[in-house]
Amino acid sequence: MLDVAVRHRLGNFALDVAFRAPLGLTALFGRSGSGKTTVVNAVAGILRPDAGRIALGDRVLFDERLNLPPWKRRVGYVFQDSRLFPHLTVRQNLLYGRWFAPKGDGPTLETVVDLLGIGALLARRPTLLSGGERQRVAIGRALLARPELLLMDEPLAAIDEARKAEVLPYLERIRDATTVPVLYVSHSVAEVARLATTVVLIDGGRVVGQGTAAEVLSDPGSVAALGPREMGAVIEARIAGQEADGLTRLDGAAGPILVPQVAGAVGTRVRLRVQAQDVMIALNRPEGLSALNILPAVVREVRIGDGPGALVQLSVGGEVILARVTRRSAVVLGLAPGLACFAVLKTVAIAPGDIGR
């Protein structure tokens, strides 16, 4: 468990945050300039806050009397750019991390290589690697230092979409297969929805939301920090079957949902991001409609915006789904808490990158 409570001023910007990051992957999410990297640098020991306390388990890293230097914090740091040594091979870069590892149990080179799928790269130099491959090697080097906490500051920001799709499954494996908590900085809602077990939403140097990805991303109160176009829901489900026409049938608390084909065996757990702008609401079950996913729902909350839009939080079989509609539609349909309705979701509206493990 990482406990952070820090205050710091940089010119006209004042940071004042407090949060806890449990095991799993905690995403620090917010717009550029919200204070995310300042927080991570304080945890790493690169920046000394004006005041506060940072503790990793029962070890204090910083308070009013103590400020451990970075090399004593047992924290691994993965930057936007991989920062590999260009004159060393992949194997040598990985083994460099072992120089900083304390004695005792920890992941072996073979374990990390297998976890990150970089066995075929060991003899290469960084200049011969793709951006995604370099980031996987950088992550491996950090893990081999046997950290008690792994910091990742926008590790996918400098690579293209194809390389992001390549790296994301490995980040999921690190989240699920290691006991090292991860503090992950991002301004990409898609990454956060797919990876995070906990989300800390920062806006203007303050924590404005904290909880699971499903709770924070579907909370209408998060709209000021996220923006209406980024609002949505995160649904947990399992693969129930592969259809002959190329669709995958998912099953979960929200009910059966058809999505573009997802590789995996029946029973495989998946996480699905559904954007609010892709959800329609009907008072009666529609017929003669091309949309395949029509789910019984109950209105939980209606949040009318300053402009022409409204956010409607729906309870669907215990899951929360968010719909973005116009104010006019909310009034015409009489949307109010407790109203029974149907959430309508087009199958093709769900992008492959919005489905993770």
Secondary structure, DSSP 8 states (H G I E B T S, - for coil): -EEEEEEEEETTEEEEEEEEE-SSEEEEE--TTSSHHHHHHHHHTSS--SEEEEEETTEEEESSS-B--GGGS-EEEE-SS----TTS-HHHHHHHHHTT--SS----HHHHHHHHT-GGGTTS-GGGS-HHHHHHHHHHHHHHT--SEEEEESTTTTS-HHHHHHHHHHHHHHHHH-S--EEEEES-HHHHHHH-SEEEEEETTEEEEEE-HHHHHT-GGGHHHH-GGG-EEEEEEEEEEE-TTSEEEEESTT--EEEE---S-TT-EEEEEEEGGGEEEESS---S-S--EEEEEEEEEEEE-SSSEEEEEEEETTEEEEEEEEHHHHHHHT--TT-EEEEEE-GGGS-GGGEE-
